[in-house]
Amino acid sequence: MRLAVVGAGWAGLAAAVAASQAGAQLTLFEASRQPGGRARNVALAGAGGQPALRLDNGQHILIGAYRASLSLMRTLGLDAARCLQRLPLDLRDAQGQGLALPAWPSRLPAALQASAQALGTAWALLRAQGWSWGERLALLRRLQAWQRAGFACAPTASVAQLCAGLPQAVVQQLIEPLCTAALNTPLAQASGAVFLRVLQDSVAGGPGSADLLLPTVPLGDLLAEPAWRWLQAQGAQLRLGQRINQLQPVADGQTGAGWLLDGQHFDAVLLATPAGEALRLLRPLAAEIETAAGAGAAASADLRSWLQQAEALRHEAIGTVFLRAADVDTTPPSPSVLTRPMLALAPGGVAQYVFDRQQLTGEPGLLAWVASTLDAALDKAALTQRVLAQAQALPGLAGRRWQPVASIIEKRATFACTAGLQRPGQQPCSAWPRLLVCGDYVHGPYPATLEGAVRSGQQAVAALCRAVAGNHRVR
């Protein structure tokens, strides 16, 4: 079967690999000049005789619960231990205040895993610095209540409502930065149900599930470029810099006859683009569906409902500011600027976390400051100045001179994962089972994460296989 995947972000690449494994004749289209989507490399010319830099377009974090992503990396021949630095979950600030889970053996008998995880969480809460005993016990009791409820709540409940009654220090120093990092949505609007699912799969997901996996290679080298090479080796047709302008059903009176992408015929199409691009390609089909043979009012309503849900999505920005310590010797080895690879920052600043790139990727004196739920009106210059102020105020960094290296703002970094949000589904229209959509914004249990994108791509290919050939391989 001839399959077109449109979009080479992590969802599209995961789908393309799965489709190739299933035996599809694959063509992968990507409008930009490089794969990776929002998780890609950015090349910057060096200033003042400095060598060129390969930065990330944003500092991404993976966690141990990202099993689909880790499995995909293994398929591509990557050694996760070489590409990712695994650390126990550590949300402490520069003064050591906050929550840090202990390191537990990665392999425990199944009967001990749940007990070990619960014991580790309780131990971390009791040892957390900066909170009174009453505050620690209040959080522990709330976590136990969430666990007894199966980490479920009303779909319309916000994280703020979910955490009502918790001590302010716990909310400001743990819940809010955790929600911001995972959902990139303000506490008052963020989905409590999705937040609880993240907690269930990470903190309560078994030993290692909550571990931080911090990339030690440029982001594009983590998955996008290896996936591209793997697909080339499998004989897939890969088209960079080719934007699809028109999607049309084959006009032979049958809804399953295939699709034309800019006039090129395919048996099936998988749209792995951002929501806005999927809308651009699908809107013109609203008229087509009403005249297609075998399609009726229900099919037309399907598509219109999908379009409305996709159009209703709001987006949140994320900013990343790269600063280099001007007084650091760039000739390795040189001492690290931070005491740990990742630090949480005090509430109230524009950035919530800072990463020591020297400890991760070997770039001397380089720090990445991440500002989630960023005000879309804030420009790069203003963001940089606010981060510089945070750097000067950070314990241990006061008085140091900083050289701004780059500021990157992704205006539409993630969809706003709000309470009660109805996300568009995988199949825009029941009359067209060979036209599917994937991406981190598509209906699912997770917020806009790399793992959500990978799972969506793989699940879409599995659904397509069922639609085309039942339980048989795609032909």
C-alpha positions as CSV (number, residue, x, y, z in Angstrom):
1,M,0.0,0.0,0.0
2,R,1.2,3.5,-0.9
3,L,1.1,5.6,2.2
4,A,1.9,9.3,2.5
5,V,2.9,10.8,5.9
6,V,2.8,14.6,5.9
7,G,5.1,16.1,8.5
8,A,8.4,14.9,10.0
9,G,8.1,16.0,13.6
10,W,8.4,13.3,16.2
11,A,4.8,12.1,15.5
12,G,5.4,11.8,11.8
13,L,8.8,10.1,12.2
14,A,7.4,7.6,14.7
15,A,4.5,6.9,12.3
16,A,6.9,6.6,9.3
17,V,9.1,4.1,11.2
18,A,6.0,2.0,12.3
19,A,4.6,2.1,8.7
20,S,7.9,1.0,7.2
21,Q,8.1,-1.9,9.7
22,A,4.5,-2.8,8.6
23,G,5.6,-3.0,5.0
24,A,4.0,0.1,3.6
25,Q,5.4,1.9,0.5
26,L,6.2,5.1,2.3
27,T,6.6,8.7,1.2
28,L,7.3,11.2,4.0
29,F,6.8,14.9,3.2
30,E,8.3,17.7,5.3
31,A,7.8,21.4,4.5
32,S,10.9,22.6,6.3
33,R,14.5,21.8,5.4
34,Q,15.1,19.5,8.3
35,P,13.2,16.9,10.2
36,G,12.3,17.1,13.9
37,G,9.5,19.7,14.0
38,R,9.6,21.6,17.3
39,A,12.4,19.3,18.6
40,R,15.2,20.1,16.2
41,N,18.7,21.6,16.0
42,V,19.4,25.3,15.4
43,A,22.8,26.3,14.0
44,L,24.2,29.7,15.1
45,A,27.3,31.3,13.7
46,G,30.0,31.9,16.4
47,A,30.6,35.5,17.5
48,G,34.0,37.1,18.0
49,G,35.9,34.1,16.6
50,Q,34.0,31.6,18.7
51,P,33.1,28.3,16.9
52,A,29.6,27.8,15.5
53,L,27.0,26.5,17.9
54,R,24.4,23.7,17.4
55,L,21.7,24.5,19.9
56,D,18.3,23.1,20.5
57,N,15.2,25.1,19.5
58,G,14.1,24.5,23.1
59,Q,15.4,22.6,26.1
60,H,13.4,19.4,26.2
61,I,13.1,16.9,29.1
62,L,12.2,13.3,28.8
63,I,11.3,11.0,31.7
64,G,11.6,7.3,32.4
65,A,7.9,6.8,31.7
66,Y,8.5,7.7,28.0
67,R,8.6,4.0,27.1
68,A,7.4,4.5,23.5
69,S,10.1,7.1,22.8
70,L,12.8,4.9,24.4
71,S,11.7,1.9,22.4
72,L,11.8,3.9,19.2
73,M,15.3,5.0,19.9
74,R,16.3,1.3,20.3
75,T,14.7,0.5,17.0
76,L,16.8,3.2,15.4
77,G,20.0,1.7,16.9
78,L,20.5,4.4,19.5
79,D,22.0,3.8,22.9
80,A,19.8,5.8,25.3
81,A,22.5,5.7,27.9
82,R,24.8,7.6,25.6
83,C,22.2,10.1,24.4
84,L,20.4,10.8,27.7
85,Q,21.6,11.5,31.3
86,R,19.3,9.6,33.7
87,L,18.8,11.3,37.1
88,P,16.3,10.7,39.8
89,L,13.6,13.3,39.7
90,D,15.1,16.4,41.3
91,L,13.1,19.6,41.5
92,R,15.3,21.4,44.1
93,D,16.5,25.0,43.7
94,A,20.0,26.3,44.1
95,Q,19.7,26.3,47.9
96,G,18.5,22.7,47.9
97,Q,14.9,23.4,48.8
98,G,12.2,21.3,47.1
99,L,11.5,17.7,46.3
100,A,14.1,15.1,45.2
101,L,13.3,11.4,44.8
102,P,15.9,8.9,45.8
103,A,17.7,6.6,43.4
104,W,16.2,3.2,43.5
105,P,17.4,0.0,41.7
106,S,16.0,-0.1,38.2
107,R,15.3,-3.8,38.4
108,L,13.2,-5.0,41.3
109,P,10.8,-8.0,41.7
110,A,7.4,-7.0,40.5
111,A,6.0,-7.6,44.0
112,L,8.3,-5.0,45.4
113,Q,8.0,-2.3,42.8
114,A,4.8,-0.6,44.0
115,S,6.0,-0.7,47.6
116,A,9.4,0.7,46.7
117,Q,7.9,3.5,44.7
118,A,5.5,4.5,47.5
119,L,8.3,4.3,50.1
120,G,10.6,6.4,47.9
121,T,8.0,9.1,47.4
122,A,7.2,9.2,51.1
123,W,10.9,9.4,52.0
124,A,11.5,12.2,49.6
125,L,8.5,14.2,51.0
126,L,9.7,13.7,54.5
127,R,13.3,14.9,53.6
128,A,12.1,17.8,51.4
129,Q,13.8,21.1,52.5
130,G,12.0,24.4,52.8
131,W,8.7,22.9,54.0
132,S,7.4,22.5,57.5
133,W,6.4,19.1,58.8
134,G,2.7,20.1,58.4
135,E,3.3,21.0,54.8
136,R,5.0,17.8,54.0
137,L,2.3,15.7,55.6
138,A,-0.4,17.6,53.9
139,L,1.1,16.8,50.5
140,L,1.7,13.2,51.4
141,R,-2.0,12.8,52.5
142,R,-3.2,14.5,49.2
143,L,-1.0,12.2,47.1
144,Q,-2.4,9.2,48.9
145,A,-6.0,10.5,48.3
146,W,-5.3,10.9,44.6
147,Q,-3.8,7.3,44.5
148,R,-6.9,5.9,46.3
149,A,-9.1,7.6,43.7
150,G,-7.1,5.9,40.9
151,F,-5.5,9.3,39.9
152,A,-8.8,10.3,38.4
153,C,-11.0,13.5,38.8
154,A,-13.8,15.3,37.0
155,P,-12.7,16.2,33.5
156,T,-13.6,19.8,34.1
157,A,-11.5,20.2,37.2
158,S,-8.4,22.4,37.0
159,V,-5.1,21.7,38.7
160,A,-5.8,24.7,41.0
161,Q,-9.1,23.1,42.0
162,L,-7.5,19.8,42.5
163,C,-4.9,21.3,44.8
164,A,-7.3,23.5,46.8
165,G,-6.4,23.4,50.5
166,L,-2.7,22.5,50.0
167,P,-0.2,24.7,51.7
168,Q,0.9,27.7,49.5
169,A,4.6,26.8,49.8
170,V,3.9,23.3,48.4
171,V,1.8,24.7,45.5
172,Q,4.4,27.4,44.6
173,Q,7.5,25.2,45.0
174,L,6.2,21.9,43.6
175,I,2.8,21.8,42.0
176,E,3.1,24.9,39.9
177,P,6.6,24.3,38.4
178,L,5.6,20.6,37.8
179,C,2.4,21.6,36.1
180,T,4.2,24.2,34.1
181,A,6.8,21.8,32.9
182,A,4.4,19.0,32.1
183,L,1.3,20.8,30.7
184,N,2.7,24.3,29.8
185,T,-0.6,25.7,31.1
186,P,-1.3,28.0,34.0
187,L,-2.5,26.3,37.2
188,A,-5.9,27.9,37.1
189,Q,-6.7,26.6,33.6
190,A,-4.6,23.4,33.5
191,S,-6.4,20.1,33.2
192,G,-6.5,18.3,36.6
193,A,-7.2,14.9,34.8
194,V,-4.2,15.2,32.6
195,F,-2.0,16.3,35.5
196,L,-3.0,13.3,37.5
197,R,-2.3,11.0,34.6
198,V,1.2,12.4,34.4
199,L,1.7,11.8,38.1
200,Q,0.3,8.3,37.8
201,D,2.7,7.3,35.0
202,S,5.7,9.0,36.5
203,V,5.8,9.3,40.3
204,A,3.5,6.3,40.7
205,G,4.6,4.4,37.6
206,G,7.2,2.1,39.1
207,P,11.0,2.5,39.7
208,G,12.7,4.7,37.2
209,S,9.4,6.1,35.7
210,A,9.9,9.5,37.3
211,D,13.6,9.7,36.4
212,L,14.7,12.7,34.4
213,L,16.2,11.9,31.0
214,L,18.2,15.0,30.0
215,P,19.6,15.0,26.4
216,T,23.4,14.9,26.2
217,V,23.4,15.4,22.4
218,P,21.9,18.1,20.2
219,L,18.1,17.5,20.0
220,G,18.1,16.6,16.4
221,D,20.6,13.9,17.0
222,L,18.4,12.4,19.7
223,L,15.7,11.1,17.3
224,A,15.0,13.1,14.1
225,E,18.3,12.6,12.2
226,P,18.7,8.9,13.2
227,A,15.1,8.3,12.1
228,W,15.7,10.0,8.8
229,R,18.8,7.9,8.1
230,W,16.9,4.7,9.2
231,L,14.0,5.5,6.8
232,Q,16.5,6.2,4.0
233,A,18.1,2.8,4.6
234,Q,14.6,1.2,4.4
235,G,14.0,2.7,1.0
236,A,11.4,5.2,2.0
237,Q,10.8,8.3,-0.2
238,L,11.8,11.3,1.8
239,R,10.9,14.8,0.6
240,L,12.3,17.7,2.5
241,G,11.3,21.3,1.7
242,Q,8.0,20.1,0.1
243,R,4.8,21.6,1.4
244,I,1.6,19.9,0.4
245,N,-0.9,22.4,-1.0
246,Q,-3.9,20.2,-1.7
247,L,-5.5,17.0,-0.4
248,Q,-8.3,15.5,-2.5
249,P,-10.1,12.1,-2.4
250,V,-9.8,10.1,-5.6
251,A,-13.0,10.9,-7.6
252,D,-14.2,7.5,-8.6
253,G,-17.3,7.3,-6.5
254,Q,-15.7,5.2,-3.7
255,T,-14.7,6.6,-0.3
256,G,-11.8,4.1,0.1
257,A,-10.3,4.6,-3.4
258,G,-7.4,6.7,-2.2
259,W,-6.1,10.2,-2.1
260,L,-4.3,12.8,-4.2
261,L,-1.6,14.9,-2.6
262,D,-0.9,17.7,-5.1
263,G,-2.0,15.3,-7.8
264,Q,0.1,12.3,-6.6
265,H,-1.9,9.2,-5.8
266,F,-1.7,7.4,-2.5
267,D,-3.8,4.6,-1.0
268,A,-3.8,6.3,2.4
269,V,-2.7,9.5,4.0
270,L,-1.6,10.3,7.6
271,L,-1.4,14.0,8.5
272,A,1.3,14.5,11.1
273,T,1.5,18.3,10.9
274,P,0.7,20.9,13.5
275,A,-3.1,21.5,14.0
276,G,-3.1,24.6,11.9
277,E,-1.6,22.8,8.9
278,A,-4.1,19.9,9.3
279,L,-6.9,22.5,9.3
280,R,-5.6,24.1,6.1
281,L,-5.7,20.7,4.3
282,L,-8.9,19.4,5.8
283,R,-11.2,22.5,5.6
284,P,-11.8,22.2,1.8
285,L,-13.0,18.6,2.3
286,A,-16.1,19.7,4.1
287,A,-17.8,20.3,0.8
288,E,-16.3,17.1,-0.7
289,I,-17.8,14.9,2.0
290,E,-21.4,15.9,1.2
291,T,-21.1,14.7,-2.3
292,A,-19.0,11.6,-1.8
293,A,-20.7,8.2,-2.5
294,G,-21.6,6.4,0.7
295,A,-21.2,9.4,2.9
296,G,-24.1,11.0,4.6
297,A,-25.0,13.6,7.1
298,A,-23.2,11.8,9.9
299,A,-19.9,11.8,8.0
300,S,-20.3,15.5,7.3
301,A,-21.0,16.1,10.9
302,D,-17.9,14.1,11.9
303,L,-15.6,16.3,9.8
304,R,-17.2,19.6,10.9
305,S,-16.9,18.5,14.5
306,W,-13.2,17.7,14.0
307,L,-12.6,21.1,12.4
308,Q,-14.4,22.9,15.2
309,Q,-12.4,21.1,17.9
310,A,-9.1,21.8,16.1
311,E,-10.0,25.4,15.6
312,A,-10.8,25.8,19.3
313,L,-7.3,24.8,20.4
314,R,-5.3,27.6,22.0
315,H,-1.6,27.6,22.2
316,E,1.1,28.5,24.8
317,A,4.5,29.8,24.1
318,I,7.9,28.6,25.6
319,G,11.0,30.7,25.6
320,T,14.6,29.4,26.0
321,V,17.5,31.8,26.7
322,F,21.1,30.6,26.3
323,L,23.6,32.5,28.4
324,R,27.3,31.9,28.6
325,A,29.4,32.8,31.7
326,A,31.9,35.3,30.3
327,D,34.5,34.4,33.0
328,V,34.6,30.6,32.2
329,D,37.6,29.1,30.4
330,T,36.2,27.5,27.3
331,T,39.1,25.1,27.1
332,P,38.0,21.9,28.7
333,P,38.1,20.8,31.4
334,S,36.6,23.7,33.2
335,P,34.4,23.7,36.3
336,S,30.6,23.6,35.9
337,V,28.6,26.7,36.5
338,L,25.8,25.0,38.4
339,T,26.0,22.4,41.1
340,R,23.5,20.1,39.3
341,P,22.6,19.7,35.6
342,M,19.1,21.1,36.3
343,L,17.9,23.5,38.9
344,A,14.4,24.7,39.7
345,L,14.1,28.5,40.1
346,A,12.4,30.6,42.7
347,P,8.7,31.4,42.0
348,G,8.0,34.8,40.4
349,G,10.7,34.8,37.7
350,V,10.0,34.5,34.0
351,A,12.0,31.2,33.8
352,Q,11.2,28.1,35.9
353,Y,14.2,26.0,35.3
354,V,17.9,26.4,34.3
355,F,20.1,23.7,32.7
356,D,23.8,23.5,32.8
357,R,24.7,22.6,29.2
358,Q,28.3,21.9,30.2
359,Q,27.2,19.0,32.4
360,L,24.9,17.7,29.6
361,T,26.5,18.4,26.3
362,G,30.0,19.6,27.2
363,E,29.5,23.3,26.2
364,P,31.6,25.3,28.8
365,G,29.8,27.9,30.8
366,L,26.5,27.6,28.8
367,L,23.2,27.7,30.6
368,A,19.7,27.2,29.1
369,W,16.9,29.1,30.9
370,V,13.4,27.8,30.2
371,A,10.4,30.0,30.5
372,S,7.1,28.1,30.0
373,T,3.6,29.6,29.8
374,L,5.3,32.6,28.4
375,D,3.4,35.8,27.7
376,A,3.1,35.8,23.9
377,A,3.6,39.6,23.8
378,L,7.1,39.3,25.3
379,D,9.8,39.7,22.7
380,K,13.3,38.2,22.7
381,A,15.0,41.3,24.0
382,A,12.7,41.7,26.9
383,L,12.8,38.0,27.7
384,T,16.6,38.0,27.7
385,Q,16.8,41.0,30.1
386,R,14.4,39.3,32.5
387,V,16.5,36.1,32.5
388,L,19.7,38.1,33.0
389,A,18.1,39.6,36.1
390,Q,17.2,36.1,37.3
391,A,20.8,34.9,36.7
392,Q,22.2,37.8,38.8
393,A,19.8,36.9,41.6
394,L,20.5,33.2,41.6
395,P,22.5,32.1,44.7
396,G,26.1,31.3,43.6
397,L,25.8,33.3,40.4
398,A,25.5,36.8,41.7
399,G,28.2,39.1,40.3
400,R,29.1,37.0,37.3
401,R,29.1,38.5,33.9
402,W,26.8,36.8,31.3
403,Q,27.0,36.9,27.5
404,P,23.6,36.3,25.8
405,V,24.1,33.7,23.1
406,A,20.6,33.2,21.8
407,S,17.0,33.6,22.7
408,I,14.4,31.3,21.1
409,I,10.6,31.8,21.4
410,E,8.2,29.1,20.1
411,K,5.0,31.1,20.0
412,R,2.9,27.9,19.5
413,A,5.1,25.5,21.4
414,T,2.2,23.4,22.8
415,F,-1.6,23.4,22.9
416,A,-3.1,24.8,26.1
417,C,-4.0,21.7,28.1
418,T,-7.0,23.2,29.8
419,A,-9.6,21.5,32.0
420,G,-12.5,20.0,30.0
421,L,-10.7,20.4,26.7
422,Q,-12.2,18.4,23.8
423,R,-9.2,17.5,21.6
424,P,-9.8,16.5,17.9
425,G,-9.7,12.7,17.3
426,Q,-7.4,10.5,15.2
427,Q,-10.0,10.0,12.4
428,P,-11.5,13.3,11.1
429,C,-14.3,11.6,9.2
430,S,-15.7,8.1,9.6
431,A,-16.4,7.9,5.8
432,W,-12.6,8.1,5.1
433,P,-10.9,5.4,7.2
434,R,-7.7,5.8,5.2
435,L,-7.3,9.4,6.2
436,L,-5.9,9.8,9.7
437,V,-4.3,12.5,11.8
438,C,-1.6,12.2,14.5
439,G,0.3,14.6,16.8
440,D,0.6,15.5,20.4
441,Y,-2.6,17.6,20.1
442,V,-4.8,14.7,19.0
443,H,-7.1,13.1,21.6
444,G,-5.2,11.2,24.2
445,P,-4.2,11.0,27.9
446,Y,-1.1,13.1,27.7
447,P,-0.3,16.8,27.3
448,A,1.8,18.2,24.5
449,T,4.9,16.1,25.0
450,L,7.4,14.2,22.9
451,E,6.1,10.9,24.2
452,G,2.5,11.9,23.4
453,A,3.6,12.7,19.8
454,V,5.4,9.3,19.4
455,R,2.5,7.3,20.8
456,S,0.0,9.2,18.6
457,G,2.0,8.5,15.5
458,Q,2.4,4.8,16.3
459,Q,-1.3,4.4,17.2
460,A,-2.4,6.1,14.0
461,V,-0.4,3.6,11.9
462,A,-1.9,0.7,14.0
463,A,-5.4,2.0,13.3
464,L,-4.6,2.4,9.6
465,C,-3.4,-1.2,9.4
466,R,-6.7,-2.3,11.0
467,A,-8.7,-0.2,8.5
468,V,-6.8,-1.5,5.5
469,A,-6.2,-5.1,6.3
470,G,-7.6,-6.2,9.6
471,N,-4.9,-7.9,11.5
472,H,-2.7,-8.4,8.5
473,R,0.4,-6.4,7.4
474,V,-0.1,-3.4,5.3
475,R,0.4,-4.4,1.6
